[in-house]
Amino acid sequence: MFMNHSATYESRTEALIEALPYIQSFRGQTFVIKYGGSAMEDDAIVESLLKDIVFLEAVGINPVLVHGGGKAITKRLEALQIPSHFVRGLRVTDADTIGVVEEILDRSVNPRIVKTLTAFGGNAHGMSGATVFYAHRLEPVTTPEGQVLDWGFVGEVESVDVSPIEADIATETVSVVSPLARDSTGQILNVNADTAASAIACALKASKIIYLSDVPGILKDAADPDTLISTVDRELCESLKSDGTLSGGMLPKVESAFKAIDAGVEKVHFIDGRIPHGLLLEVFTDAGVGTQILA
């Protein structure tokens, strides 16, 4: 079969030319990237994303990766016959659960990501979030019906020591950070990875936060990916919360996004981490593939 090589060459060239102004504009900037969801369970998709991060590093952008691990944690808890419970999108973390969370995030997921980045020619440094995040435990809340909701060892970040991350940036090394924290007593706390990424981005004054998960972005209809909303602002998000379009795990994502924007982050992106090289498509193409959040 005859293959039109000229068309192939042309499309490749157009992609490079389209990317050029973005590469020039973003060089030297810091992007905080949060990766989680079921996309982390597919080795091919994980490798695609980590190649994208190495690409960012190679063209002079400073990526900082904050990873989740919820699916792996749930699987490990099931094996130990420890039930998983979620309240308002956050995992209830009791004394038995916090040890499993730390084990999976710091001794399984984090080293695996660092090893893969290094294998692709990147420079990477893994660190427990407990060495950079300081937090307090979330207080129990009472519902209008009188039910008390206690998250256990779940933390809300108070401050971030970004000095080890800044040291990595100075040596063109990707920091890979787990979403754990310590409180004033030294107790390890489980922190929502979305809010952890936001806290780092605020402290670093990053230009972007990019959330990669197993949803395409903000959808008008959660069951229909064709209803993706490509751009939202605060007013539209408030409307989407009021009518129930924004709910569950998307709520802390959006709340952390606006905290970051209020702190000076220029733009926040939500994209589907299962799209091969979706990170590059979002950052270096005009159309993008997800939802961008503006002030």
Salt bridges, closest charged atoms under 4 A:
ASP52 OD1 - HIS277 ND1 2.58
GLU103 OE2 - ARG76 NE 3.76
GLU156 OE1 - HIS136 NE2 3.53
GLU158 OE2 - HIS136 ND1 2.80
ASP168 OD2 - HIS125 ND1 2.95
ASP194 OD1 - LYS34 NZ 3.33
ASP194 OD2 - LYS253 NZ 3.31
GLU238 OE2 - LYS241 NZ 3.46
ASP262 OD1 - ARG234 NH2 2.58
ASP272 OD1 - ARG274 NE 2.86
GLU282 OE2 - HIS269 ND1 2.68
